[in-house]
């Protein structure tokens, strides 16, 4: 078994390949040839064995081979907060728990939280993720290096803040430790210069501006968002921002600017193919054409939306209009897991119950959102999201030979509706085997778990937050 990337050919044999290519082919008795960090060939195992007789073999044992899953919205810094902020509306969630905890976080806390998040992702088949807010005081360089060391593929969005935030009175945001507009934009530019495209392109650096919202006051600073857009264009990079995610957002934009949220975003250069909007749960029907016309992308986080009780995006209508919609797990605090297989099921079921039509968002639709649509959403549709020759060798093997996923009549249905992250057996990113037989090869799993368990409660103690079961514990 090969555990490191090399130049020799690797032949992944004895799999059913769900290619997610243009024809959406499912190839039985298949093989995938990997050369370096690229897929060299996909097809019938007998044909590939003949074409690549000297390739090293990796036996897929009849498993499902898929393109690596893409989590297009994650907060790695909240992995240590799993179970610390449950059953709360979003304002108390932020005011009473999330911000007090994050303001107590050390660089070492952020590092182990990221490693814990990536460990969970590897073990559940995610090969690429978008970390939507990475502040400078978390040691951006150290976090980027952790991504490189664990072999993952990531978009790290450098958190940038407008000066207006620091001119307000009481806010849900404690700005201690955060940089103002000039400093945060300059630091983002430095991060782009150092890390954008690092590790053979596995690390991308985007901009993650503060959400335009009534709270904190005046956070929707038009000039600031134009500056962010110009900086992204200058460096050929992307922007991801929480947008129109609460029921209070549309009235705020109408009251303050006389515009709908999408109209504000269009006016102040926050739309376009390099922009990934997060949630968009309160976009109206009339705003969907604006998103489609500007080729703006959106990421849908159904589990977090349901848990926070803040609504959910009009995903079927958006996809019908041509909007690229990806899937994201969000955070350990408001979803409690980073299992994209479970997220696919949540997306499908949520929209079925909303429309009372089980064909609204099918298993195939959900899988597209977690793979090829996720790739397009981050501007890498030509590199990721499907099993095709020339694309990056990001491949996962999923074992459906389990009691909860047998018998297999339709592999995609079983994957989306019956499987979970624990079915993932093997994970390969850029030709490097990160996990095989559920053994993670690029990190000390036990050490990460032990440090996370030590640092998590210590963080809560420093923030003065007590978490205990609602039921009596004897």
C-alpha angles and dihedrals in degrees: 000000000000114000101174133056115260142157097257121100118263118199116202102204139188100029140127103237117214095194102182085206123149091282092042090231121188107202118199122203086022139161134198121210116210123194114185107313095338139082105244101182142359125192147086112347093232092055094047092046088056094046095044106032095157097049121122111250129232110185112221092195092220094304129148114264116208139166110267113274119251121218100200096187124039138148103207092181090067097058089098089054096064108140094008100101108032130152096012132128112245099260096055087037090061101031100043104032121007102047096041089051096045091048089058094048119119126207089256090053090052091048096051091042089056092047091049090049093050092046090055091047094051091049091052100043104262112140101170132033141176113228099201102196122031112164121205094240090064088069101257092198093054092049093049089050090051089056090051093047094051093048096238128141114234146170107213111198111206109224111240124184135197121238088238089073091064093049096061133097122233112355141173085243121077100206094200108129094013123114125235126241101281095041096044093048091047091049090048090053090051091050091050090051093051104036112018105113094006123151094030091311095310091121121058124179119212135169120261108192124192115273113264102241143134089252115083090038116251093004090137093079107168096201092051094055091050089053090051091050093050092049092051091049091048092057099033093241138125143258129220121186138166105248138178089349102142134051089245094059102078093050089049093054092045093048098043101034107013090238141104115251094258090048090054090048091050093047093050100041099257095128133075143089092296093055123092112191116204121227101335087191094157103045109129126228091258092057095056094079089055090057091046096047092051093044090234115168128222134199120214121207104187100173094051091043091054095044093050093044092227101129128251139254125272090250100163092050092046094050091047089054091052100259114147107236122189131186129243136179094212110202149340089245101052101027101021094215144052098216108136093188090061089044091057090056092047091053094050096046095043094058093041091058092044093055097028085230119112091201094062097095112008130199088258091052091052092049091051090052090052094048127016096018090048089052092050091046090061094042095254103104090125091055108033144025103062141053102250135135111268096026125111113281097246102146134159129193117213121197111217093174092103131111092251094050102040139136100036114213096149115016095203093051091049091047095051102034105029109024132074136188091282089071091067110105106170134025125190125182122186088344095307118119106230097173133015125178086359090297111128108224101186102056143028100256095189092050093050092050093047094050092045091053090050097046098041098065091038089056092051090049092053090050092049092238120143120201121188137150115277088228121073116273117207 
